[in-house]
Amino acid sequence: MADVVVIDGHPHKGSLCAALAQDHAQGLREGGASVEVLALRDLRFDPVLWVGYSEQQALEPDLKAAQALISAASRVVVVAPVWWGSVPALLKGFFDRTLERGWAFRYLQNGTPEGLLAGRSARVIMTTDSPGWYLRLLQGNPTANALVRSTLKFCGFKPVDFTRIGPVHGADEVQRAAWLAKVQALGRNDARRLVRARPRPASASPANAARRG
């Protein structure tokens, strides 16, 4: 299993998001992390949670595999565009189906939610056509809040880093190349932090070495 799962939430394989996901994954690998890229457009699953949470909806094999990848990972990266103040239906449906109650979260007796995916960190890479000041001041960052606070942190991910790429509308190839280089560098840095945080094997401990001697 991989250290990091990169979730490409764009429906189109030729999108900037798809390229950002691949370049970020490459940076993670260069930094020493093992990586699995999960392109949601390639998975076979029904994105509709037909009965809400009133009963269990059986997971398709691809969603079971996605859960296994997330469970084994130390970090999850979500790459997606902002569409109508939200994310593509494909990504929303993936979260609706995969982040099951009892697996990703639960409610305690007093009604307080508890994230069951704690112990993992995350990053959101989001492309936008609108400038950052517009999204913050006039829109209130709805998509960033929904992904960072109401989804990933709700399920226990911490910390959650956020990177905005944009405005994409009208950007030339030079700007796109700069964004790709940026997310690749972020991947290298994130991987190095993960590698440094890995527990050292007992055999590498100086104290254990002294005891063996």
C-alpha positions in Angstrom: 0.0 0.0 0.0 1.1 3.6 -0.6 2.1 6.3 1.8 0.0 8.9 -0.1 -3.2 8.6 -2.0 -3.7 11.3 -4.6 -7.4 11.6 -5.5 -7.9 13.2 -9.0 -11.5 14.4 -8.8 -11.8 15.8 -12.3 -14.0 14.0 -14.9 -11.7 14.8 -17.8 -8.3 13.1 -18.2 -7.0 16.1 -20.2 -7.7 18.6 -17.5 -5.3 20.8 -15.6 -6.3 19.0 -12.5 -5.3 15.7 -13.9 -1.9 17.1 -14.8 -1.5 18.7 -11.3 -2.4 15.4 -9.7 0.3 13.6 -11.7 3.0 16.2 -11.1 2.2 16.4 -7.4 2.5 12.6 -7.3 5.8 12.8 -9.1 7.1 15.3 -6.5 6.0 13.0 -3.7 7.9 10.1 -5.2 11.0 12.3 -5.7 10.8 13.1 -2.0 10.8 9.4 -1.0 7.1 8.6 -0.6 5.2 5.8 -2.3 2.1 7.1 -4.1 -1.1 5.8 -5.6 -3.1 8.1 -7.9 -6.8 7.4 -7.8 -8.4 9.0 -10.9 -12.1 8.8 -10.0 -13.2 8.9 -13.7 -11.6 5.5 -14.1 -13.6 3.9 -11.3 -16.9 2.0 -11.7 -19.4 3.1 -9.0 -22.8 4.7 -8.6 -22.2 8.2 -7.2 -25.7 8.4 -5.8 -26.4 7.6 -2.1 -29.9 6.5 -2.9 -31.3 6.1 0.6 -29.1 8.5 2.4 -27.8 7.1 5.7 -31.0 5.3 6.6 -29.4 2.0 5.6 -26.1 0.6 4.2 -25.6 0.8 0.5 -23.2 -2.0 -0.7 -19.9 -0.7 -2.0 -18.7 -1.6 -5.4 -15.2 -3.3 -5.6 -13.5 -0.1 -6.7 -14.8 1.8 -3.7 -13.8 -1.0 -1.4 -10.3 -0.8 -2.9 -10.3 3.0 -2.4 -11.2 2.5 1.3 -8.3 0.1 1.7 -5.9 2.6 0.1 -7.0 5.4 2.3 -6.9 3.2 5.4 -3.3 2.3 4.7 -2.1 5.8 3.8 -0.5 8.4 5.9 -1.7 11.2 3.7 -4.5 11.9 1.3 -4.4 14.6 -1.4 -7.5 15.8 -3.2 -7.2 17.6 -6.5 -10.4 19.2 -7.9 -11.8 22.3 -9.6 -14.3 24.7 -8.2 -17.6 24.3 -10.1 -20.6 26.4 -9.0 -19.1 27.0 -5.6 -18.6 23.3 -5.1 -16.8 20.3 -6.5 -17.7 18.1 -9.5 -20.5 15.6 -8.9 -18.1 12.8 -9.5 -16.0 13.8 -6.5 -19.0 14.6 -4.3 -20.5 11.2 -5.1 -17.2 9.5 -4.3 -17.2 11.1 -0.9 -20.9 10.4 -0.3 -20.3 6.7 -1.1 -16.9 6.1 0.3 -16.8 8.1 3.6 -19.3 5.8 5.3 -20.6 6.3 8.8 -18.8 3.8 11.0 -15.8 3.8 8.7 -14.9 7.5 8.3 -16.9 9.0 11.1 -19.3 8.3 13.9 -21.5 10.2 16.3 -21.0 9.8 20.1 -23.9 9.5 22.5 -23.9 13.2 23.1 -24.2 13.9 19.3 -20.6 15.0 18.9 -19.1 13.7 15.6 -15.8 11.8 15.8 -13.5 11.4 12.9 -12.3 7.8 12.5 -9.6 8.6 10.0 -7.4 10.4 12.5 -3.7 10.0 12.3 -3.5 11.0 8.7 -2.8 14.4 7.1 -4.2 15.8 3.9 -3.7 18.4 1.2 -6.4 20.0 -1.1 -5.2 21.4 -4.4 -8.0 23.3 -6.0 -8.2 25.1 -9.3 -10.4 28.2 -9.7 -11.3 30.6 -12.4 -12.1 33.4 -9.9 -9.3 35.2 -8.1 -8.6 34.4 -4.5 -9.8 37.7 -3.1 -13.2 37.2 -4.8 -13.6 33.7 -3.3 -12.6 34.8 0.2 -14.4 38.2 0.5 -17.5 37.8 -1.6 -18.1 34.0 -1.6 -16.7 33.1 1.8 -14.6 30.2 0.5 -17.5 27.7 0.3 -15.6 25.0 -1.5 -12.5 25.2 0.5 -14.5 25.1 3.7 -16.6 22.2 2.5 -13.5 20.1 1.6 -11.2 21.1 4.4 -13.4 21.6 7.4 -16.6 19.8 6.7 -15.2 16.7 5.0 -11.5 16.0 5.7 -11.2 17.5 9.2 -14.6 16.2 10.0 -13.3 12.7 9.3 -10.2 13.2 11.4 -7.5 14.4 8.9 -5.1 16.8 10.5 -3.4 19.0 9.5 -5.1 19.7 6.1 -3.0 21.9 3.8 -4.7 24.0 1.1 -3.3 25.2 -2.2 -5.3 27.3 -4.6 -4.3 27.3 -8.3 -5.7 30.2 -10.4 -7.3 32.1 -11.9 -7.1 29.4 -14.6 -9.4 31.2 -17.0 -7.2 32.8 -19.7 -3.9 31.4 -18.3 -1.2 30.7 -20.9 1.1 27.7 -21.1 3.9 29.5 -19.2 1.6 30.0 -16.2 0.4 26.5 -16.4 3.9 25.2 -16.4 4.7 27.3 -13.3 1.7 25.8 -11.5 2.8 22.3 -12.3 6.3 23.0 -11.1 4.8 24.5 -7.9 2.7 21.4 -7.0 5.6 19.1 -7.8 7.8 21.1 -5.4 5.1 20.9 -2.8 5.0 17.1 -3.3 8.7 16.8 -2.6 8.5 18.9 0.5 5.4 17.0 1.8 7.1 13.7 1.2 10.2 14.7 3.1 8.1 15.6 6.1 6.4 12.3 5.9 9.7 10.4 5.7 11.1 12.3 8.7 8.0 11.5 10.7 8.2 7.8 10.1 9.1 5.9 13.3 12.6 4.5 13.3 12.9 0.7 13.4 13.9 -0.7 16.8 17.1 -2.1 15.4 18.2 1.5 14.5 17.8 2.8 18.0 21.2 3.6 19.7 19.8 2.4 23.0 18.9 -1.0 21.5 22.3 -1.2 19.8 24.0 -0.6 23.1 22.0 -3.3 24.8 22.9 -5.7 22.0 26.6 -4.8 22.5 
